[in-house]
């Protein structure tokens, strides 16, 4: 929609609350989600602000909190998450596939050999000297 290319060129472009320019940060969204998980299906701006202040945010951005709450008002957060996950699957994230699995052991009646334990020899520490390396106990 909105004439933007899909998939977006960067994953951060996926989180777009109705093109609102109020700079909604992850901490506001996280506080909102904590409230929803805690049983509050429709958190208010004051609820989000209280979570942020309890979490140590000295001055929550009330403008972005209000924008977030108004953008999500009346929407089912689970549906929004499912829609977002569906969109994210089309975004190339780089990386490569995992390595192949290791080959299975050959079938046979022989018992597996137990690996030999390595013997690690401990070295003795050199004799302690004074802080400057001299052993004469000078007048420092």
Secondary structure, DSSP 8 states (H G I E B T S, - for coil): -TT--SS-SSGGGT--STT--S---HHHHHHHHHHHHTT-TT--HHHHHHHHHHTT-SS--HHHHHHHHHHHTT--HHHHHHHHHHHHTTS-----------------SS--------------------TTS-SS----
